[in-house]
Amino acid sequence: MAKDSSMSVLSSRTGRDRQRYDNNFRLVSGCIPYRLIKDKKLEEDTSVDFVNKLQVLMVSSPNRHDLVFPKGGWENDETVLEAASREAMEEAGVKGILREVPLGVWEFRSKSSISTNAEDESFGGCKGYMFALEVTEELQEWPERGNRQRKWLNVKEALELCRYEWMQRALEAFLRHLLSSRVILFSGEYYSVDMNCNKSIMESDPSVTCFIFLNSSMSVISSRTGRDRQRYDNNFRLVSGCIPYRLIKDEGIEEDTSVDFVNKLQVLMVTSPNRHDLVFPKGGWEDDETVLEAASREAMEEAGVKGSLREVPLGVWEFRSKSSISSSCNEEDECFGGCKGYMFALEVTEELEDWPERENRERKWLSVKEALELCRYEWMQRALEEFLRVMQEEEEEEEEKKLRTEEETVQDDSSKLQECQIDPCYCFVVN
């Protein structure tokens, strides 16, 4: 039976038949739902700092007045991310964008076991994985609406009202997670961390401004630097990047069937800082972002473009970073200075006039043939060849689909003609 939008017939999962355990610890997954206050006066008031514009959502415990973040058992038919999203919907009636990197893992005792077997440390023990969830939708009806109330709070209020120490630690980690990012995206708007902010938001003075709202030009924004958060895999530095592309928007060329698809396709390359090499935007994949977020960030920082990023990577290539090729290279260690690059295709929908690395880089739209000739790095050439193969295959599939549709239309028309009855009085014999 189909469920209506009110979800009144939906019920929460119960029981522990599918519960995951790890060395007698029950595995739990949850999240901290958050939003920015949508109030023009507050948004324009520079005296109100970023942290005071941030709200987190808590829910009451069943039959008690405790306020908690949504969480529950992680079951064996779902991923830890699916479990966190499900608990947010069941307990708090919210959906949104779940950050894939966990805020942390905390061990705690479940409320039902605290007064029972005190000798066995693992008895009733739980391991809780917590994530950040940017709320995009609040449901009017949800499974546990009858047993829980939800409440939006500022961070200071949430810290004061949260009675469980491990949840307080998770909330503090959530704030550190935000403060550690140079650029943060909320509801389509960019914020930049003021890296000169030395005061902690946990201190008594909450008025210190640690975040700056950035307008659409994003001219104030800065690129991430350093490798404190850099991801590695067996000594290989993990890199994420993309090939930005567009189809030429020229009515004459679009209508000219003699111009093939490849010649209508353009890719965007940027110069390397202090050199004339042309490269595709790419950079270190850091531990507070997904590989897709890293690719999108690099496209914005290095090339000043945004768009639709294809989720399936073009491939993964191993290469040596330019800084290690000419330095004291350890020839015996193949991984010294080695990188693994994940490359994606990005259909460009917006070109920014100002972007973080505008002063150090020039961008240039090229045909695929020109890009192949000018790209000096072999692994980038291979990525471009794979991009071209994928795009051509998609174009051929589209053409075949069009042909099939046209053939079906012709067949329909001919069958209609065959069904028409011809009046014999209009037939003549021609000698």
C-alpha positions in Angstrom: 0.0 0.0 0.0 1.4 3.4 -0.9 2.0 5.8 2.0 0.8 9.4 1.7 3.0 12.4 2.3 2.0 12.8 5.9 3.7 9.5 6.7 1.1 8.9 9.4 1.3 5.1 8.8 5.1 5.0 9.0 6.5 3.4 12.2 10.0 3.4 13.7 12.1 0.2 13.7 11.8 -1.7 16.9 13.6 -4.7 18.4 17.2 -5.7 18.1 17.0 -8.7 15.8 19.2 -6.9 13.2 21.3 -4.9 15.7 25.1 -4.7 15.0 27.6 -5.4 17.8 31.3 -5.0 18.2 32.9 -7.0 21.1 29.7 -6.8 23.1 29.3 -3.1 22.4 26.0 -2.2 20.7 26.7 0.0 17.6 24.7 3.2 17.5 24.4 5.8 14.7 23.1 9.4 15.1 23.5 13.0 14.0 23.4 16.6 15.0 20.8 18.3 12.8 21.6 22.0 12.1 20.5 25.1 10.2 21.3 28.8 9.8 18.6 31.1 11.0 16.7 32.4 8.0 16.2 36.0 9.2 17.2 38.8 6.9 17.8 41.2 9.9 20.1 38.7 11.5 21.9 37.8 8.2 22.6 41.5 7.6 23.5 42.3 11.2 27.3 42.0 11.3 27.2 42.3 15.1 25.6 38.9 15.3 28.4 36.3 14.9 28.1 33.1 12.9 27.8 30.8 15.9 24.7 32.7 17.1 23.1 32.3 13.7 23.7 28.5 13.9 21.0 26.3 15.5 20.9 22.6 16.3 17.9 20.4 16.7 17.3 18.3 19.8 14.4 16.0 20.7 12.9 15.0 24.0 13.4 11.4 25.3 10.1 9.3 25.4 8.3 9.8 28.8 11.1 12.2 30.0 12.1 15.8 29.5 15.7 15.0 28.6 16.8 16.6 25.3 19.0 14.5 23.1 20.2 14.3 19.5 18.5 11.7 17.3 20.3 8.4 17.4 19.6 4.7 17.6 20.8 1.2 16.8 22.8 0.6 13.6 21.3 -2.4 12.0 22.9 -5.0 9.7 20.8 -4.2 6.6 22.0 -0.6 6.4 25.2 1.5 6.3 26.1 3.7 9.2 25.1 6.8 7.2 21.7 5.2 6.3 21.2 4.5 10.0 21.9 8.1 11.0 19.5 9.4 8.3 16.8 7.0 9.3 17.1 8.0 13.0 16.9 11.7 12.1 13.6 11.0 10.2 12.1 8.7 12.7 12.9 10.6 15.9 13.1 14.2 14.7 11.1 14.2 11.5 13.9 15.9 9.5 15.8 15.2 6.3 18.8 16.8 4.8 22.4 16.6 3.7 24.4 14.2 5.8 28.2 14.9 6.0 29.9 11.6 5.3 32.9 12.2 7.6 31.9 11.2 11.2 32.3 13.8 14.0 33.7 10.9 16.1 32.9 7.7 17.9 32.0 7.7 21.5 31.6 4.9 24.0 28.8 5.2 26.6 26.5 3.2 28.7 22.8 3.0 27.7 20.4 4.4 30.2 18.8 1.0 30.8 22.0 -0.6 32.0 23.5 2.2 34.2 21.8 0.8 37.3 22.3 -2.9 36.5 25.5 -4.8 36.1 28.1 -2.3 37.2 31.0 -4.8 37.4 31.0 -5.6 33.7 32.3 -2.5 31.8 31.0 -3.7 28.5 27.6 -4.7 29.8 25.1 -2.3 28.2 28.0 -0.5 26.5 27.4 1.3 23.2 29.6 2.8 20.6 28.0 5.9 19.0 28.9 7.2 15.5 27.8 10.8 15.2 27.4 12.9 12.0 26.4 16.4 11.0 23.1 16.8 9.1 22.2 20.1 7.4 18.4 20.1 7.5 16.6 20.9 4.3 13.2 19.6 5.2 11.0 19.4 8.3 8.2 16.9 8.2 4.8 17.8 9.7 4.2 14.1 10.6 6.9 11.6 11.5 7.0 8.1 13.2 7.8 9.2 16.8 5.8 12.5 16.8 3.5 11.1 19.5 6.4 10.4 21.9 8.9 13.2 21.2 9.0 17.0 20.9 11.6 18.7 18.8 13.3 22.0 19.7 15.7 24.3 17.8 18.4 25.7 20.1 21.5 27.8 19.7 24.8 26.1 20.4 25.2 27.6 23.9 21.6 26.5 25.0 22.2 23.0 23.6 25.4 22.6 25.5 23.7 23.6 28.8 20.6 21.4 28.3 22.4 18.3 27.0 22.7 16.0 30.1 24.8 13.3 28.5 28.5 14.0 28.5 29.3 12.0 25.3 26.7 14.1 23.4 28.3 17.3 24.7 31.6 16.0 23.4 29.9 15.3 20.0 28.5 18.8 19.9 31.9 20.3 20.7 33.4 18.1 17.9 30.7 19.4 15.6 31.8 23.0 16.3 35.5 22.2 16.0 34.7 20.5 12.6 33.1 23.7 11.3 35.8 26.0 12.7 38.6 23.9 11.2 37.3 24.3 7.6 38.5 27.3 5.7 35.4 27.4 3.5 32.0 26.2 4.6 28.8 25.8 2.4 25.4 26.3 4.1 22.3 26.3 2.0 24.1 27.4 -1.1 26.0 30.2 0.6 29.7 30.3 1.3 31.3 31.3 4.7 35.0 31.7 5.3 36.7 31.1 8.6 38.6 34.1 10.1 41.9 32.3 10.7 43.0 35.1 13.0 40.3 34.2 15.4 42.2 32.8 18.4 39.4 32.7 20.9 37.4 29.6 21.4 33.7 29.8 21.0 33.5 27.8 24.2 34.9 30.7 26.1 32.7 33.1 28.0 32.9 35.8 25.3 30.5 34.5 22.6 30.6 37.7 20.6 33.8 37.0 18.8 33.2 36.7 15.1 35.0 33.6 13.7 33.1 33.4 10.4 32.6 35.9 7.6 29.7 35.7 5.1 30.9 35.9 1.5 28.9 37.5 -1.3 28.5 35.9 -4.7 31.7 37.2 -6.0 33.6 35.3 -3.2 36.6 37.7 -3.7 37.4 37.5 0.0 37.5 33.7 0.1 40.9 32.0 0.4 42.0 28.5 -0.7 42.9 25.8 1.8 46.6 25.6 2.5 48.8 23.1 4.4 48.4 19.4 4.7 47.2 19.0 8.3 44.0 17.3 7.1 45.5 15.6 4.0 44.3 12.0 3.4 46.8 9.3 2.6 46.6 5.7 1.4 49.8 3.6 2.0 52.0 6.7 1.8 50.2 8.0 -1.4 48.7 11.4 -1.0 45.1 11.4 -2.2 44.2 14.0 -4.7 40.8 15.0 -6.2 40.1 17.0 -9.3 37.9 17.4 -12.3 37.8 18.2 -16.0 35.4 21.2 -16.4 33.6 21.2 -19.7 30.9 22.9 -21.7 29.3 22.7 -25.2 29.8 25.8 -27.4 26.8 28.0 -27.1 26.7 29.3 -30.7 23.5 28.9 -32.8 25.5 28.6 -36.1 27.7 25.8 -34.8 24.9 24.0 -32.9 22.8 23.9 -36.1 25.7 22.9 -38.4 25.6 19.1 -38.6 29.0 19.1 -40.3 30.6 20.1 -37.0 30.9 16.9 -35.0 30.3 16.6 -31.3 33.9 16.6 -30.3 34.5 20.0 -31.9 31.5 21.5 -30.0 33.1 20.4 -26.8 35.4 22.6 -24.8 37.4 21.9 -21.6 38.7 24.4 -19.1 42.4 24.4 -18.0 44.3 26.7 -15.7 47.9 27.8 -15.5 50.1 26.6 -12.7 51.3 29.3 -10.3 54.4 31.0 -11.5 54.6 28.8 -14.6 52.8 28.5 -18.0 51.9 24.9 -17.6 48.2 24.2 -18.3 46.5 21.8 -15.9 43.1 20.7 -14.8 42.0 21.9 -11.3 43.0 19.4 -8.6 44.4 19.3 -5.1 44.6 17.4 -1.9 41.5 15.5 -0.7 41.1 16.3 3.0 39.7 14.3 5.9 36.7 16.6 6.5 35.2 16.2 3.0 34.1 13.6 0.5 36.1 13.0 -2.7 33.3 14.8 -4.6 33.3 17.8 -2.3 37.1 18.0 -2.7 36.8 18.0 -6.5 34.1 20.7 -6.4 36.1 22.8 -4.0 39.3 22.6 -6.2 37.3 23.7 -9.3 36.0 26.7 -7.4 39.3 27.6 -5.8 41.6 27.1 -8.8 39.4 27.8 -11.8 36.4 29.8 -10.3 33.8 27.5 -11.7 30.8 25.7 -10.4 28.5 23.1 -12.0 27.1 19.6 -12.1 29.7 17.1 -11.0 29.3 13.5 -12.3 29.5 11.1 -9.4 31.2 8.3 -11.2 35.0 9.0 -11.4 36.7 8.9 -14.8 39.4 6.9 -13.1 42.2 6.9 -10.5 45.7 7.6 -11.6 49.0 7.3 -9.8 51.6 10.0 -10.4 54.5 11.8 -8.8 53.9 15.3 -7.4 55.9 18.1 -9.2 57.6 19.0 -5.9 59.2 15.6 -5.5 60.3 15.0 -9.1 63.2 17.5 -8.9 63.9 17.2 -5.2 65.9 14.7 -3.2 63.9 11.8 -4.5 64.3 8.4 -2.9 64.4 6.2 -5.9 64.1 3.0 -3.9 60.8 4.2 -2.4 58.3 4.2 -5.2 55.7 6.0 -3.0 58.0 8.9 -2.1 56.1 11.9 -3.4 53.5 9.6 -4.9 49.9 10.7 -5.4 46.6 9.0 -6.3 44.4 11.3 -8.3 40.6 10.8 -8.6 39.3 12.7 -11.6 35.7 13.6 -12.4 33.8 15.4 -15.1 32.2 18.8 -14.2 29.6 20.4 -16.5 30.1 24.1 -15.9 27.0 26.1 -15.1 28.6 29.2 -13.6 31.9 31.1 -14.0 32.8 33.4 -11.2 34.4 36.8 -11.9 36.4 36.5 -8.7 37.8 33.4 -7.1 40.4 32.4 -4.5 43.4 31.8 -6.9 42.5 34.4 -9.5 45.8 36.3 -8.9 48.0 33.2 -9.4 46.1 31.4 -12.2 44.7 32.2 -15.7 41.9 30.0 -17.1 41.5 29.0 -20.7 38.8 27.3 -22.6 40.2 24.9 -25.2 39.0 22.3 -27.7 39.8 18.7 -26.7 42.5 18.5 -29.4 44.2 21.7 -28.1 44.0 20.4 -24.5 45.7 17.1 -25.4 48.5 19.0 -27.1 49.1 21.5 -24.3 48.7 19.1 -21.4 52.3 18.2 -20.3 51.4 15.6 -17.7 50.8 12.1 -19.1 48.3 11.1 -16.3 46.2 14.2 -17.1 46.3 13.3 -20.8 45.0 9.8 -19.9 42.2 11.3 -17.8 41.2 13.6 -20.7 41.2 10.6 -23.2 38.9 8.7 -20.8 36.7 11.8 -20.4 36.4 12.0 -24.2 35.6 8.3 -24.5 32.8 8.6 -21.9 31.3 11.8 -23.6 31.4 10.2 -27.1 29.7 7.0 -25.8 26.9 9.1 -24.2 26.5 11.1 -27.4 26.3 8.0 -29.5 23.7 6.5 -27.1 21.6 9.8 -27.4 21.8 9.6 -31.2 20.7 5.9 -31.2 17.8 6.8 -28.9 16.7 9.6 -31.3 16.9 7.3 -34.3 14.8 4.6 -32.5 12.2 7.3 -31.6 12.1 8.5 -35.2 11.8 4.9 -36.6 9.0 4.2 -34.1 7.2 7.4 -35.3 7.5 6.4 -39.0 6.3 2.9 -38.3 3.3 4.3 -36.4 2.5 6.6 -39.4 2.8 3.7 -42.0 0.5 1.5 -40.0 -2.1 4.2 -39.9 -1.9 4.5 -43.7 -2.4 0.7 -44.0 -5.5 0.9 -41.8 -7.1 3.5 -44.1 -9.8 2.1 -46.4 -9.5 3.3 -50.1 -12.8 4.0 -51.9 -12.7 2.0 -55.3 -14.4 4.8 -57.1 -11.1 6.8 -56.9 -9.0 3.9 -58.4 -8.0 4.2 -62.1 -6.1 2.0 -64.5 -3.3 3.7 -66.2 -2.0 2.2 -69.5 
